[in-house]
């Protein structure tokens, strides 16, 4: 198998980012459609269920640790993207 060129890496990264953009657009369209269909009662029930789930969730005690892991992940991903762009 041949070596991947810088041009191919940049092209792959651009295609990946275009895919993320398209996925986000579709998710937002679906979300807008779904939310527009909710009644006031349905939205209140959903909100209450989310609140109950949050209150029952033991993870919130470790939220600071999870947030640090999330930040680390995001920084590493950004470094990788920067590296690929500069190649």
N, C-alpha and C positions, 0 to 999 in steps of 0.2 A: 504494500500500500504506500502511495506517495506521500510526501510531506505536504501539509496544508499550508498554502501561501497566506501572506498577510492579507491580500485582497480577498481571498476566500473567507478568512476569519472575520474581516470587517463586514463582508456580505452576509455571513451567517448571523452576526450580531444585529445588523440592521433588520434582517428578516425576523429575528426573534423579537426585537422591539416593535416591529410592525404588527406581529402576531399578538403581543400583549396589548397594544393599542386597540386592535380590532376586538379582542376579547372583552376589554373594559367597556368599549362602546356597546357591545351586545348585552353585557350584564346590566349596564345602566338602562338600556331600553327595556329589558325584561323587568327590572326593578320599578321603573316608572309605570309600566303597564300594570304590574301587580299591585302597587300602592294605590293607583287610581281606582282599582276595583274594590279596595277595602272600604267597608263601612266604618263609621265611627266606633261602633260596638266591637267590630272585629279588630280594629287597630288597638283599642284599649285592652282587649283580651291578649293580643300579642305582646303588647308592652308589659302587662302584668306578668305574663309567662317569662319574659326575659328578665324582669326584676327578680322573680322567684328563683330562677336558675342562677342568677348572679349571687343572690344571698346564700343559696345552698352550696355554692362552689367553694371548695376548700383551697383552690389554687390562689385566691386573692391574697392569702397570707404570704405567698412566695412571689407576688407580683413584681417586686423590685428585682429579683433575680431573673425572672422571665424577661423583664424589660431590658436588662443588661444583655441578655442573650440575643434578644431581637436587634438591639443596636449593633452588637458585634456582627450579627449576620448581615445586616444592611450595609455596614462599613466594608465587610469583606466582599460583598457583591459589587459595591461601587468600585472598589479597587480592581476587581476582575474586569468590569466593564471598561474602566479607564485604561487598564493594561491592553485590552483588546483593541480599543480605539487608537492607542498610540503605536501599536505594532505596525 
